[in-house]
């Protein structure tokens, strides 16, 4: 296994001499970093929801003020049911008025205004609180026991939501650390962690958990693998304060090492797969031509020595990786090219309007089209780079090379001699 750059940063934090405590410490820091990130996101969500709620309440209050003010100029007060329908439309909420408010609305609508505004404010708070609670539980990943009943004032409510979430995250962190402390003892007995590959398998396994779930299609219980926590947030913390140029250089070096590992792995895999049915070197496709040239394509596979087999496997790896890069580049161009052509066509249609501004449409078209093409190339580079680190390439089909062999078999001809035929061989 070859680690990603994030896992490489984590592996550097593991002490081989004290593997168990250093691994548990790394995982505890990873869980804490992830939960701190989640808590900051929840705090931002609560703050933004409070600002949105304040604007919603203000808009509704202004609408209700305008409605009750307009009623003063009416000669005849509408019936309570009609007013309730109009108030519901203005508040954009299903208002349910109590008996006291309904009586005030019938006798003196102005007296009921304040009660209705408080009711609208309370209902808006409940709606927004329900959305925030759902988002918090999705972020935490489990159900949370909330105080009942929750206060209607948003300031008090936001404090309760934040404190309850913090307590739930602390309980989850403690539970996860205990589970992982038990699991690591079992894995250390089963896994060989003397190499980086073994340590990487250990980290990946500990980040996952298994639970029993119900399959809706088969109506059977199934074993479901899920992610217990993520390492990415702690890996990001390890990059804090580092020089950008050194990080870029380290990432590029890691990428080159990863590509070298991919070349070797794919080369060996394709060589093992193709050699099962290959008769001659041409059956290994263009990689054989790159490795040995045209003159050796008809040689039998059985004649390959150890060094030639290694060279062919390396050539296969380079060929496959090159094809993967081509697929990556082609997919990026395929996605962005149509959008680029659409923009160019829209520019071609609208460029004539430049003449009204005393500008030459042809000059303007050339300049803008050139800028759009430069932007296309930049977007393609960005898309390719963003996908290069996470691409899961498909298997590359390698077609055998067709070769022509000169036939040296004799060709039979016949000539007429007297009353019969005599066969003669011509070479």
C-alpha positions as CSV (number, residue, x, y, z in Angstrom):
1,X,0.0,0.0,0.0
2,X,1.2,3.5,-0.8
3,X,-0.1,6.2,1.5
4,X,-1.7,9.5,0.4
5,X,0.1,12.7,1.3
6,X,-2.2,13.1,4.3
7,X,-1.5,9.6,5.6
8,X,2.2,10.2,5.1
9,X,2.0,13.1,7.5
10,X,0.2,10.9,10.0
11,X,2.7,8.0,9.6
12,X,5.5,10.4,10.5
13,X,3.8,11.0,13.9
14,X,3.9,7.3,14.8
15,X,6.8,6.1,16.9
16,X,7.7,2.5,16.0
17,X,9.1,1.9,19.4
18,X,5.9,2.9,21.2
19,X,3.5,2.0,18.4
20,X,0.3,1.5,20.5
21,X,0.5,4.7,22.6
22,X,1.6,6.8,19.7
23,X,-1.2,5.5,17.5
24,X,-3.8,6.0,20.2
25,X,-2.5,9.5,20.7
26,X,-2.7,10.3,17.0
27,X,-6.2,8.9,16.8
28,X,-7.4,10.9,19.8
29,X,-6.0,14.1,18.3
30,X,-7.7,13.2,15.0
31,X,-11.1,12.8,16.7
32,X,-10.6,16.0,18.6
33,X,-9.6,17.9,15.5
34,X,-12.7,16.6,13.6
35,X,-15.1,17.4,16.4
36,X,-13.6,20.9,16.9
37,X,-14.2,21.5,13.2
38,X,-17.8,20.3,13.5
39,X,-18.3,22.5,16.6
40,X,-17.1,25.6,14.8
41,X,-19.4,24.8,11.8
42,X,-22.3,24.4,14.2
43,X,-21.5,27.7,15.9
44,X,-21.5,29.4,12.5
45,X,-24.8,27.8,11.6
46,X,-26.4,28.9,14.9
47,X,-25.1,32.5,14.4
48,X,-26.3,32.7,10.8
49,X,-29.7,31.2,11.7
50,X,-30.1,33.8,14.4
51,X,-29.4,36.6,11.9
52,X,-31.8,35.1,9.4
53,X,-34.4,34.6,12.1
54,X,-34.1,38.3,13.2
55,X,-34.7,39.4,9.6
56,X,-37.7,37.1,9.2
57,X,-39.3,38.3,12.4
58,X,-38.7,42.0,11.4
59,X,-40.3,41.4,7.9
60,X,-43.4,39.8,9.4
61,X,-43.8,42.5,12.1
62,X,-43.6,45.2,9.4
63,X,-46.2,43.4,7.3
64,X,-48.5,42.9,10.3
65,X,-48.1,46.6,11.3
66,X,-49.1,47.7,7.8
67,X,-52.1,45.3,7.9
68,X,-53.5,46.5,11.2
69,X,-52.8,50.1,10.2
70,X,-54.8,49.6,7.0
71,X,-57.8,48.3,9.0
72,X,-58.1,51.7,10.8
73,X,-59.2,53.2,7.5
74,X,-61.8,50.5,6.8
75,X,-65.4,51.4,7.3
76,X,-66.4,47.9,8.2
77,X,-64.1,45.5,10.1
78,X,-63.7,42.1,8.3
79,X,-64.9,38.9,9.9
80,X,-62.4,37.2,12.2
81,X,-62.1,34.2,9.8
82,X,-61.3,36.5,6.9
83,X,-58.7,38.3,9.0
84,X,-57.1,35.0,10.1
85,X,-56.7,34.0,6.4
86,X,-55.1,37.3,5.5
87,X,-52.8,37.2,8.6
88,X,-51.8,33.6,7.7
89,X,-50.9,34.7,4.2
90,X,-48.9,37.7,5.4
91,X,-47.0,35.6,8.0
92,X,-46.5,32.7,5.6
93,X,-47.2,30.4,8.6
94,X,-50.1,28.2,9.6
95,X,-51.3,30.5,12.5
96,X,-53.4,28.8,15.2
97,X,-54.9,31.5,17.4
98,X,-56.1,30.7,20.9
99,X,-59.6,31.7,22.1
100,X,-58.4,34.8,23.9
101,X,-56.6,36.1,20.7
102,X,-59.6,35.3,18.6
103,X,-61.9,37.2,20.9
104,X,-59.6,40.2,20.9
105,X,-59.4,40.0,17.1
106,X,-63.2,40.1,16.9
107,X,-63.7,42.9,19.5
108,X,-60.6,45.1,19.0
109,X,-58.1,43.9,16.3
110,X,-55.5,46.5,17.3
111,X,-55.4,44.9,20.8
112,X,-54.6,41.5,19.3
113,X,-51.7,42.7,17.2
114,X,-49.0,42.3,19.8
115,X,-50.2,38.8,20.7
116,X,-50.2,37.8,17.1
117,X,-46.7,39.2,16.5
118,X,-45.4,37.2,19.5
119,X,-47.1,34.1,18.1
120,X,-45.5,34.6,14.7
121,X,-42.1,35.2,16.4
122,X,-42.5,32.0,18.5
123,X,-43.5,29.9,15.4
124,X,-40.6,31.2,13.3
125,X,-38.2,30.3,16.2
126,X,-39.6,26.8,16.4
127,X,-39.2,26.3,12.6
128,X,-35.6,27.5,12.5
129,X,-34.7,25.5,15.6
130,X,-36.0,22.3,14.1
131,X,-33.8,22.9,11.0
132,X,-30.8,23.6,13.1
133,X,-31.4,20.5,15.3
134,X,-31.6,18.3,12.2
135,X,-28.4,19.8,10.8
136,X,-26.6,19.3,14.1
137,X,-27.6,15.7,14.4
138,X,-26.5,15.1,10.8
139,X,-23.1,16.7,11.6
140,X,-22.7,14.8,14.9
141,X,-23.8,11.5,13.3
142,X,-26.2,10.4,16.0
143,X,-29.4,11.3,17.8
144,X,-29.1,13.9,20.6
145,X,-31.4,14.2,23.7
146,X,-32.6,17.8,23.8
147,X,-34.1,19.7,26.7
148,X,-37.9,19.7,26.7
149,X,-39.5,22.1,26.3
150,X,-37.0,24.3,24.5
151,X,-37.2,28.1,25.2
152,X,-38.8,30.4,22.6
153,X,-36.1,33.1,23.0
154,X,-33.4,32.5,20.4
155,X,-30.5,33.7,22.6
156,X,-31.4,31.2,25.3
157,X,-32.1,28.5,22.7
158,X,-28.8,29.0,20.9
159,X,-26.9,28.6,24.2
160,X,-28.8,25.3,25.0
161,X,-28.2,24.0,21.5
162,X,-24.5,24.7,21.6
163,X,-23.9,23.3,25.1
164,X,-25.9,20.2,24.4
165,X,-24.0,19.6,21.2
166,X,-20.7,20.1,23.0
167,X,-21.7,17.5,25.7
168,X,-22.8,15.1,23.0
169,X,-19.5,15.4,21.1
170,X,-17.5,14.9,24.4
171,X,-19.5,11.7,25.1
172,X,-18.9,10.5,21.5
173,X,-15.2,11.2,21.7
174,X,-14.8,9.3,25.0
175,X,-16.8,6.3,23.5
176,X,-14.8,6.2,20.3
177,X,-11.4,6.4,22.2
178,X,-12.5,3.4,24.4
179,X,-13.7,1.4,21.4
180,X,-10.4,2.0,19.5
181,X,-8.3,1.2,22.6
182,X,-10.0,-2.3,22.6
183,X,-9.8,-2.8,18.8
184,X,-6.1,-1.9,18.5
185,X,-5.1,-4.8,20.8
186,X,-6.9,-7.2,18.5
187,X,-5.4,-5.7,15.4
188,X,-1.9,-5.6,16.7
189,X,-2.0,-9.4,17.3
190,X,-3.3,-10.0,13.7
191,X,-1.5,-7.4,11.6
192,X,2.2,-7.0,10.8
193,X,2.9,-3.4,11.6
194,X,6.7,-3.5,11.2
195,X,6.4,-1.6,7.8
196,X,4.7,1.6,6.8
197,X,2.2,-0.4,4.7
198,X,1.2,-2.4,7.9
199,X,0.8,0.8,9.9
200,X,-1.3,2.3,7.1
201,X,-3.6,-0.7,7.1
202,X,-3.9,-0.3,10.9
203,X,-4.9,3.4,10.7
204,X,-7.4,2.7,7.9
205,X,-9.0,-0.2,9.8
206,X,-9.3,1.7,13.1
207,X,-11.1,4.6,11.3
208,X,-13.8,2.2,10.2
209,X,-16.5,0.4,12.2
210,X,-19.1,-2.3,11.6
211,X,-22.7,-2.3,12.6
212,X,-25.8,-4.3,11.9
213,X,-28.3,-2.7,9.5
214,X,-31.5,-3.6,7.8
215,X,-31.5,-4.0,4.0
216,X,-34.7,-2.5,2.6
217,X,-34.5,-4.5,-0.7
218,X,-33.7,-8.0,0.8
219,X,-35.4,-7.4,4.1
220,X,-32.4,-9.0,5.8
221,X,-29.9,-7.9,8.4
222,X,-26.6,-6.9,6.8
223,X,-23.2,-6.0,8.2
224,X,-22.5,-2.3,7.3
225,X,-19.1,-0.7,7.3
226,X,-19.1,3.0,8.2
227,X,-16.5,5.7,9.0
228,X,-16.1,6.4,12.7
229,X,-13.8,9.4,12.3
230,X,-11.6,11.1,9.7
231,X,-7.9,11.9,9.8
232,X,-8.0,14.8,7.3
233,X,-8.6,17.5,10.0
234,X,-5.6,16.5,12.1
235,X,-3.5,16.2,8.9
236,X,-4.5,19.8,8.0
237,X,-3.3,20.9,11.5
238,X,0.1,19.3,10.8
239,X,0.5,21.7,7.9
240,X,-0.2,24.8,9.9
241,X,2.7,27.2,10.1
242,X,4.7,25.5,7.4
243,X,6.3,27.3,4.5
244,X,4.2,27.0,1.3
245,X,7.1,26.4,-1.0
246,X,8.4,23.6,1.0
247,X,4.9,22.0,1.2
248,X,4.5,22.3,-2.6
249,X,7.9,20.7,-3.1
250,X,7.1,17.9,-0.7
251,X,3.7,17.2,-2.3
252,X,5.2,17.0,-5.8
253,X,7.9,14.7,-4.6
254,X,5.3,12.5,-3.0
255,X,3.2,12.5,-6.2
256,X,6.3,11.4,-8.2
257,X,6.9,8.6,-5.8
258,X,3.2,7.6,-6.0
259,X,3.4,7.5,-9.8
260,X,6.5,5.4,-9.7
261,X,4.7,3.0,-7.3
262,X,1.7,3.0,-9.7
263,X,3.9,2.3,-12.7
264,X,5.5,-0.6,-10.9
265,X,2.3,-2.1,-9.6
266,X,0.4,-1.8,-12.9
267,X,3.3,-3.1,-14.9
268,X,3.6,-6.2,-12.8
269,X,-0.2,-6.7,-12.8
270,X,-0.5,-6.3,-16.5
271,X,2.5,-8.5,-17.2
272,X,1.0,-11.3,-15.1
273,X,-2.4,-11.0,-16.7
274,X,-1.1,-10.8,-20.4
275,X,1.5,-13.5,-20.0
276,X,-1.1,-16.1,-19.3
277,X,-2.3,-16.1,-22.9
278,X,0.6,-14.3,-24.7
279,X,2.6,-16.4,-27.3
280,X,4.9,-13.7,-28.6
281,X,6.1,-10.3,-27.5
282,X,3.7,-8.6,-29.9
283,X,0.8,-9.8,-27.7
284,X,1.9,-7.4,-25.0
285,X,0.9,-4.5,-27.3
286,X,2.7,-1.1,-27.8
287,X,4.6,-1.5,-24.6
288,X,6.6,-4.4,-26.2
289,X,7.6,-2.2,-29.1
290,X,8.7,0.6,-26.8
291,X,10.8,-1.9,-24.7
292,X,12.4,-4.0,-27.5
293,X,11.7,-2.4,-30.9
294,X,10.1,-3.9,-34.0
295,X,12.7,-6.5,-34.6
296,X,11.9,-8.6,-31.5
297,X,8.0,-8.5,-31.6
298,X,7.9,-12.1,-33.0
299,X,10.0,-13.6,-30.4
300,X,8.3,-16.2,-28.1
301,X,7.4,-15.1,-24.6
302,X,9.2,-18.3,-23.3
303,X,12.5,-16.9,-24.5
304,X,12.4,-13.9,-22.2
305,X,15.0,-13.7,-19.5
306,X,14.6,-12.2,-16.1
307,X,16.0,-8.8,-17.1
308,X,13.8,-8.7,-20.2
309,X,10.7,-9.6,-18.2
310,X,11.5,-6.8,-15.8
311,X,12.0,-4.3,-18.6
312,X,8.7,-5.4,-20.3
313,X,6.8,-5.0,-17.0
314,X,8.3,-1.5,-16.5
315,X,7.3,-0.6,-20.1
316,X,3.8,-1.8,-19.5
317,X,3.6,0.3,-16.3
318,X,4.7,3.4,-18.2
319,X,2.3,2.7,-21.0
320,X,-0.7,2.2,-18.7
321,X,0.1,5.3,-16.6
322,X,0.4,7.4,-19.8
323,X,-3.0,6.1,-20.9
324,X,-4.5,7.0,-17.5
325,X,-3.1,10.5,-17.9
326,X,-4.6,10.7,-21.4
327,X,-8.0,9.6,-20.0
328,X,-7.8,12.2,-17.3
329,X,-7.0,15.0,-19.7
330,X,-9.6,13.9,-22.2
331,X,-12.3,13.8,-19.6
332,X,-11.5,17.3,-18.4
333,X,-11.5,18.6,-22.0
334,X,-14.8,16.8,-22.7
335,X,-16.5,18.5,-19.7
336,X,-15.2,22.0,-20.3
337,X,-15.1,22.1,-24.2
338,X,-18.9,22.2,-24.7
339,X,-19.3,25.0,-22.1
340,X,-16.5,26.9,-23.9
341,X,-18.2,26.5,-27.3
342,X,-21.5,27.7,-25.9
343,X,-19.8,30.8,-24.5
344,X,-18.1,31.5,-27.8
345,X,-21.4,31.2,-29.7
346,X,-23.1,33.6,-27.3
347,X,-20.2,36.0,-27.8
348,X,-20.5,35.7,-31.6
349,X,-24.2,36.5,-31.4
350,X,-23.8,39.5,-29.1
351,X,-20.5,41.0,-30.3
352,X,-22.3,43.2,-32.9
353,X,-23.6,45.4,-30.1
354,X,-20.0,46.7,-29.7
355,X,-20.5,48.8,-32.8
356,X,-23.0,51.0,-30.8
357,X,-20.1,51.9,-28.5
358,X,-17.9,52.9,-31.4
359,X,-15.7,49.8,-31.0
360,X,-14.7,47.4,-33.8
361,X,-16.7,44.2,-33.2
362,X,-14.0,42.1,-34.9
363,X,-11.2,43.4,-32.7
364,X,-13.4,43.0,-29.6
365,X,-14.3,39.4,-30.6
366,X,-10.7,38.4,-31.1
367,X,-9.6,39.8,-27.8
368,X,-12.5,38.2,-25.8
369,X,-12.3,34.9,-27.6
370,X,-8.5,34.8,-26.8
371,X,-9.2,35.5,-23.1
372,X,-11.9,32.8,-23.1
373,X,-9.5,30.2,-24.6
374,X,-6.8,31.1,-22.1
375,X,-9.4,30.6,-19.3
376,X,-10.4,27.3,-20.8
377,X,-6.8,26.0,-20.6
378,X,-6.5,27.3,-17.0
379,X,-9.7,25.5,-16.1
380,X,-8.5,22.3,-17.7
381,X,-5.2,22.4,-15.8
382,X,-7.1,23.1,-12.5
383,X,-9.5,20.2,-13.1
384,X,-6.8,17.8,-14.1
385,X,-4.7,18.7,-11.0
386,X,-7.7,18.4,-8.7
387,X,-8.5,14.9,-10.0
388,X,-4.9,13.6,-10.3
389,X,-4.7,13.0,-6.6
390,X,-8.0,11.1,-6.2
391,X,-8.6,9.5,-9.6
392,X,-9.6,5.9,-9.7
393,X,-8.6,4.9,-13.2
394,X,-10.3,2.2,-15.2
395,X,-8.3,-0.8,-16.6
396,X,-6.5,0.1,-19.8
397,X,-7.2,-2.3,-22.7
398,X,-3.9,-3.4,-24.3
399,X,-4.4,-4.7,-27.9
400,X,-1.8,-7.1,-29.4
401,X,0.3,-5.7,-32.3
402,X,-0.3,-7.3,-35.7
403,X,2.9,-8.4,-37.3
404,X,3.6,-9.8,-40.8
405,X,5.8,-12.8,-41.2
406,X,7.4,-13.8,-44.5
407,X,6.4,-17.2,-45.6
408,X,9.2,-19.5,-46.8
409,X,6.9,-22.5,-47.7
410,X,7.4,-23.7,-51.3
411,X,4.6,-22.9,-53.8
412,X,3.6,-25.7,-56.2
413,X,3.1,-25.1,-60.0
414,X,2.4,-27.5,-62.9
415,X,3.6,-27.5,-66.5
416,X,2.3,-29.6,-69.5
417,X,4.8,-32.1,-71.0
418,X,3.6,-34.3,-73.9
419,X,0.4,-36.1,-72.9
420,X,0.7,-35.7,-69.2
421,X,1.5,-33.3,-66.4
422,X,4.7,-33.0,-64.5
423,X,4.8,-31.1,-61.2
424,X,7.7,-28.8,-60.6
425,X,8.5,-26.9,-57.4
426,X,9.3,-23.2,-57.6
427,X,10.8,-21.4,-54.8
